[in-house]
Amino acid sequence: MKPSLPKGTRDFGPLQIRKRNYIFDIIRNTFELYGYQPIETPAMENLSTLMGKYGEEGDQLLFKILNNGDFLAKADKQALEEGDSAKALGSISRRGLRYDLTVPFARFLSMNRNELPSIFKRYQMQPVWRADRPQKGRFQEFYQCDADVAGSDSLVFESELIEIYDKVFTSLGIKVRIRVNHRKLLMALAETGGMDKNFIHFSTALDKWDKTGSEGFIREMDQQGYDKSKINQVVNILEQGFEEPAVQKLLSSSETGVQALREIDTLKSLGGFENRKNEVKIDLTLARGLSYYTGFVFEVEAPNSGMGSLGGGGRYDDLTGIFDYKGISGVGISFGAERIYELMDEEGFFPSFRAVQSKILFMPLDENAVNFCQNWCRNLRKLNIPCEMYPEPAKLKKQFRYAEQIKAPLVALAGELEMLENFVTVKNQETGEQEKFDLEGLVTLINQL
């Protein structure tokens, strides 16, 4: 059988894992710096937990898991005969792979409410699955790195999360633009165009603006039968941008818009937009199509990278309400680890890494030297110095080839003379220099390197 992978998935070799861990460590350390605590949730959730939380399009992208055993035994035969997959779904599948980390977090909050602090700051770094069409920077299995605060509606946390974005991407060496919008601004826009009765469709269409532009938005709204002059009025506002005084005046003509503008002023007063290494701006075309957002929304992009969003998030006022845990406000952000990795790899932003972390490879020249080399390895490991030994006295050509394969910076040869005098002959693989060292001298050499 020819080996293959499911589409939209990838293997990761040792060097790739080193690079990914570099990203994860920076993100994790930043989360910890701001007091966020780690949690993990299962890869699969009940479909009742997942369905209806991501909009109609999101439901289509959920990976559903067939029931155990003979999943057709209790299937809705009539629905199957009629080809009604939506109706048949509940009888053949009760679980699905998680689509994101936010809905599972809401479920976790509801189930553990009595053990958690009143304001809970959590981070989670795990894979998620979406049945998207694979393309550059988009996979069907990928990692998200989330930070969320639950239990407070204070905009202090919006300011903090913007700061986390700025700090992480600065540490990674990626210049980004942090886009900010408010769902109530979008609602005010929808009201202007008479599109507020189907706000989810409006925001979903707007969410595609980056890909389709104004033409795609106009086409989609026109297909829904909205007044063309109203559609053009909305597009005109979007193209002028938030900073245009006439736009702010128009948005403030509704109570919804006034509420959003007030919160934007508060966020500015908290320093959300100032003293950042990266640009932070209000962008009216930012929608974040997920239906659970209710306040500020965020998205991060690297201009001219062609990579799409590197992260996003927003506020959700009552996501836990669906689990009978009412009135819990939350806000969170996510980092798209796969796209960040690809961008950093393409641009050469990673430091130099070796797949194998061993500082030295010991080479036994005969059978008696195997135990000798093994004892030297034990002594180095007691000092937390990574090292390894070639397991048998093979030909030196073979042992040196292995040293090159694992990119060992030093090799230590040990034979009869070395065992007699208790030293090793060390060769620097980069310079070719050879020198004899006892254990203490070898430790000093490795630490200097």
N, C-alpha and C positions, 0 to 999 in steps of 0.2 A: 504494500500500500504506500502510495506517495504521501509523505507528511504534508499537512496544510494547517492553516489557522482560520478560524471564522473571520469573515470580513469585518473590518473596523477594529481588530484587535492586534496586539503586537507582543513579541517576546522582548525582553530586556536583558542584555548581557551584563557582565560585571562592571565594565567601564560606564555603561549607561546608568546602571544603578548608582554608582558613585556620584555621577553628575546629578541625578534626580535627588539623591539624599542631600546634596549640597543645597538645592532649592528648598527641599522640605525643612532642612535644619534652620535656614534663615527665616522661613515663614514661622516655623514652630517657636523659635527663640523670640521672635517679635510678638507673637501671641502671648507667650508667657510673660514678656516684659510688661504687658498691659493687664495681667491678672486673669487671663483666660485659662480654663481648665479643660483637660482632654477627656473626651468620651468616644466610644465606638458603638455602632448599632449594626444589626445583622445585614447581610447583603440582600436578603429578601424580606419583604414586608407583605402583610395581607393586602390584597387588591383593594379592599374597602378603605384601607389607609391611604392608598396612592391615587385611586381614580377620582377625577373631578377636581384635583388640586392644581393642575397645570394647564387648564383650558382644554378645549377639544383637540387641538393639535398635539398637546402634550400626552393626552390619553392614548393617541395613536402611536406615539413613540415609546410607550412603556413596553418592556419585555415581560410577557406573561409566562408563567410557569404552569405547565399542565399538571393536573392532579396526579398523585402517586398511583401506581398500578394501572389498571384498565380504566383510563380516564373517560372512555366512552360508555362505560357501564351505567353511569348515572347522568349521562348527557341528555339535554333537551332534544329529543329526537325530532320533534316538529320543527324546532328552530334550525336544526342541521339540514333537514329536508328542504326547508324554505331558503337555505343559504343565508340565514340571518345570524351573522357572526356575533353581533353585539348582544343579541338575546341569548345565544348559546354560550357565551363566555362564562357567565356565572356558574354554569353547570359543569364546565370542564377545567376551570382554573380558579383557584382561590388566592394565589400568591403571585407576586411579581418582583423583579429586581428593582432596587431603588433607583429612582430617576434623578434625585438630588439628595442632599443631606439635610435640607431644611424641614421638609415634612416629617422625615423620621425623627428629627430633633423635637418637633412639636409633639409627636407621639411619646417620645422619651420623657419630655417635661410633664406631660399629663399623667404618665404612669408612675413617676418618681417625685411628684410634687411635694410630698411630705418630708422627703429627705434632702431637698435642695434648698439653698438660701433664697431669700425673697427676690433678690436680683442675681440671676445666674448667668455667668459669662463662660461660654464653652467654646472650645475649638474641636474640629473633627477633620481628619485627613484620611480619606478612604476612597475606593473606586466607586463610580456610579455607572449606570448603563442606559443608553438611549439608542433606539432603532433609527438613528439618523443616517443619511447617505454619507458614507465616508468621503472625505476630501482633505485637502491640506489643513492641518491643525484641528481636524474634526474626526473623532473616533467614536465607536459604539461602546467601548469600555475605556474609561479615563478617570484620573484622580481629580477630586476637588479638595480644596483646603479651605474650610469654612471657619469663620468666627461669628458668633451670635451672642447678643445680650437679650435676655428675657426678663420681664418683670418691671420695666421702666419705660416711660414714654419721653424721657428727657433727651433733648437734642445734643446733650453732651456726648452721647455715644455715637451719633452720626459724625460729629467732629472727630472723635477718637478713631473711628473706622477709616475716615479719610486719611488721617495721620498714619495709620498702619499701612494703608496702601502706599502712601508716599515713602515711608521708611523702608518697606520691603523692596520696592522696585529700585530705590536708590541703592540699597545694599547689593542688589543683583546687577547693578550697572545698566539698567534698562530705562531709557527716557520715555515717559508715558504721559498721556493726557487723561486726567480723571474727570469724566463727564458726570454731571449731577442734574437730576430733574426731580419734580414732585408730581405724584400721581394726581393731586388735586389741580395742579396747573393743567394737566392733560384733560381732566374733567371739565375745567373751565373752557378749554379749547373746543372740546366736543360739544359743549353747550352752545358755543358761538356758531358752530356749524349745524346745530340741530341733530347731532350724532350721539348725544349722551344716553339715549334709551338703549343703544347697543354699544355700550362703552368697551366691552371686551373685544368686540370685532374692530372697533376704532383703534384701540391700543395695539392689537395684534398686527393690524395693517401698518401702523406707524413704526412698529418694532422692526419692520423690514426696510425702513427708509435707507439705511446704510447700503443695502444691496440693490434696491430698485429705484431709489431716489423719489423725487416728487411725482414723476410720471407713473411709477408703480402704485403710489398711494392714491393718486387721482383715479387711476383705472379701477382699483379695488373699491373705492368709495362710490364711483360711478356705477359699478355693477350692482351695488346695494341699493341704487335708486335715489341717492341723496341729491339735493339741489346743486347743480353745477356751480352756480355763483357762490354758494356757501362753501363748497369744497375748495374753490379757488381762494376764498377769503382765509380759510384755515391754512392753506399752503403758503399764502403770502405772509401770514404771521410767523409760520415756522421758518421761512427763508430769511425774514428780517432778523430773527433771533431775540433772545430774552432781554438783552441790554438796550434794545431800542425803546425809548420812552413811550412811544405810541403803543407799542405792544404791551408794556406793563400797565398802561392806562386802560387798555381794552380788557386785559385779564382781571383787573381790579373791579370791573363792572359787575362781577358776580361774587356772591358770598364765598363760593368755593375757591375762586381765585384769590380773594382777599386772605383767606386762611393760609393758602400756600405761600403767598408773598410775605405774610407775617413770619412764617416759620423760616423762610429763606433769610430774612433779616436777622432772626435769632441765631441761625447757624453762622452767619457772617460775624456776628458779635462774639461768638464763641471761638473765632479764629479758624473756622472750617476751611476758609479759602485763602488764608494768608500764610506767609513764611513757609511755603512749600518748595521743595526742590523741583517738583513737577507741576505742570499747569493743572489747575482745577477750575472748571467753568460750568455754568448752567447751560444745558443744551436741551431745547424744547423738543427736539426730534427723538430724544431718548425715552423709550417707553417701557422696556423690560416686560415682555409679553406675558410673563407668568401672572395669573389672575389673583394671587394672594397678596400682592403688594398694595399698600394703602397710603404711603407717605413718600418720603424721599426714596429715590432709586439712584443707583450708581453703576457706572461701567468704566472699565479701564481699557485703553487702547494704546498701542505703540504706533505713532504716525508713520506712514509710508512703509510699514512692515508687511502689509498684505496678510497679516495673521488673524485679523478679527479681534474679538474681545479677549482680553487676558484675565478678566475678572469682572464680577458684577454682584449686585445685591440690592438691598433696600429694606424698608420698614413694612412690617405686617402687623396690624393691630390686634387681630383676634384669631390667629391661625390655630391656636389650641382649642378654640371654641367648638370645633368639630369633634373634639374628644371629650366634651363635657367639662372643659376647664376654661371657664369664661373670663373675659376681661384681661388676658395676659398680652401685653404689648411686647413686640420684639423687633430687633433690627439686626441685620447681619450682612456680611460680605463673603465672597468666595474667590479663590484664586484658581485659574485654569492651568494646572501644572503642566499638562501636555504641550499647550501652546507656548508657555513660558520656556519650557525645555527646548522646543524646536527653534524658537527665536534666538535663544542664547547659543545654541549649537551652530546655527547658521552664521551668526555675527561674531563668533569666537569670544563670547563673554565669559566662558568658564575658565577657572584657573586650571593649571596643569594637574591632571589626575593619572594615577596608575591603577589598573584594575586590581592587581595584587598589592597589598600594603606591606608585604615582607621587606624589611630593610636589608636582609642578607640571606643568601642561599648557601647552605653548607654542602660541600661535595666530598663524600668519603672516597678515598682512593683504593681501599681494600675492605674486606669484610670486617676486620677488627676496628676499622675507623667508623663503622656505622654507629656503634654504641657511644664512641667518643664524641661524634658530631651531635648525637641525640642529647647528650649531657650538656653540651654547650648551648643547644637550643633551649633546654629547660632553664638554664641559668639566665639567659636573655629574657625569656618569657616571664620569669619572676620579677624582672625589672620593667615589664610591660613593653618590651621591644618586640615587634612582630618579626618572625623569622621562620624559615623552614629548611628542611633537609631533603636532598635527593635520596630516595629510599633504598638505593642499592649502589654498589661500586661499579656502575656502568662505565663505558668508555667516556673519556673526558669530552670528546666531541659531542656526544649525546647529552651530557650534563650541561655543557655550555649552551647548547641549543635550547634546552629547557629554560636556562637562565635568561636567554634573550626573549623567549616566549612570554615569560611572566614579568619581564623588564625589571629584574632584580638589580638594584644599583651596585651591590657588592656581592662577591662570591668568596667563600672561605674554603680552601682546600686543606684536607687533613689526611696524612698518610703516616707511615711508620715513624719518620723523624719528628713530625708535629706531635704525635702521641707521646713520644719519648721525652720531649722537652716541654710539653703542655702549652703549645701555641698553635695558631693557625696561620696559613699563608693567605692573605686577603688581596684580592684583585678588584680595583675600581673599574667597573664595566665601561664607564664613560671615558676615562683617561688612559686606561690600560696599565696604570701603575700597580706594582705589587709590593707588599711589605708584610713583615711578620708581626703579629700582635698576640699578647696574652689577653686574658678575659677583660681585665680592667682597661687595657689600652683599646680593645675593640669597642667596648661600651663608650669610651670617650670619643672614638672616631665616628661611631654611628650618631651620637648626639650632636657632634659638630656638623655632620652632613644634614 
